Amino acid sequence: MGAKLSRRDRIKKGIRKRLSGSTERPRLSVYRSNKGIYAQIIDDLTGKTIVSASSLSKDFAADGTKSEQSVAVGKLVAQKAIAAGIKDVVFDRNGYLYHGRVKSLAEGAREGGLNF
């Protein structure tokens, strides 16, 4: 494993030690790859994913830069979450810096109506 991945794993463990998603306030987890960005809303008490959205999914149709796609994924996950009855979430940046695409996704989710 490279130095960047082991560093991200260390940061991720520190974050997950402090925060956990409950039924009332589930966790919004972000995963970023080179090609796409993924978001899941997870209830950690039951261990189930409630809502998910991705820039590579079939129901996603937005072009533009990766940052613009991140905003659209944030809005999509917020729309699905509100339809499922979820307003408040805990944001889990998953070891990534709160910058760039991760920040764009968070801002898109806030615009879509999620509180965190």
N, C-alpha and C positions, 0 to 999 in steps of 0.2 A: 504494500500500500504506500502511496506517495505521501510526501510531507503535508501537502494541502489537505488530503482526505483524512489523515490522522489528526490534523489540527481541527478540522471541522467536526470530527467525531468527538474530540475532547470538549469542544464548545457545546456541541449538541447534548452531551451527557449532563453538562452543567445546567443547561437550559431546562432539560426534562426533569432534573432533580427539583427545580423550583416550581414548575407549572404542570398542571394536569387538567384534562378536560372532564367536566362532570356532566350530568344529564341536563342541568339547568344552564350551564355555560360550557359547551363543548369546545374542543381545541381545533383551531384552523391551522393545519399543517401544510407547509409549502415545500415542494421539491422542484429543484431547478436542474435541467439538463442542458446540454449544448443546443439541442433542437427545440425543446419545448419547456413549458412550465405547468406544474400540476398542483392542485389544491384539494385538500380533503378536510371535511369537518368530522371529527372523531369523538365519540363518547368513550373515554378511557375506563369508565366503571364497567361497562359491558363489553368493551373491546371491539365495538362495531363502528364502521364508517357509515355516517348518516347521509352525507352528500359529498359528491366529488365533481370536479371539473378539470379539464385539461385543454391545452392549446392544440393537442393532436386528436381530440375526440371527434366523432362524426357530427355531433350537434353544434360544434363550434365552427363558425364561419367568419373569421376576421383576418384580414391581411394587414400588412404594415410591418414595422420593426418589431423586434422581440419585446421591447418595452410596451409598445401599443397593444400587442397581444396579451401581455400580462395584465394590463388594465381591464381588457375585455374578459379575461378569465376571472378576475376578481369580481367584476359585475355579475358574471354568470353564476359563480358559486354563491354570491349574495342572494341573487334571485331565487336559486334553488333552495337555499337555506330558509328564506322567508316563506317560501311555499311549504316547507316542512315545519314551519312554526318556530324557527330559531332566529332570535334577534341579537343576542349577546354571545360573543365567542372570546376565547383566549387565543392570541396570535402566537404561533410557534414558528419561528423563522428557520428552525431546523439546522442551526449552526452556520447559516449564511449571514453575511453582513446585511443590516437593514439599509440597503442601497440598491439602486438600479432596478432590476426586474422584480425583486422581492418587495421593494418599497412601492413600485407601481401596482403590483397585485394588491397590496394592503390598501392603497388609496382607492383602487377600483372597488374593493369590497366595501369600504366606507361609503363611497358614492352610491353603491347599490343598496345601502341601508343597514349594514351590520355595525354593531358597536363593539369596540375593543380598545 
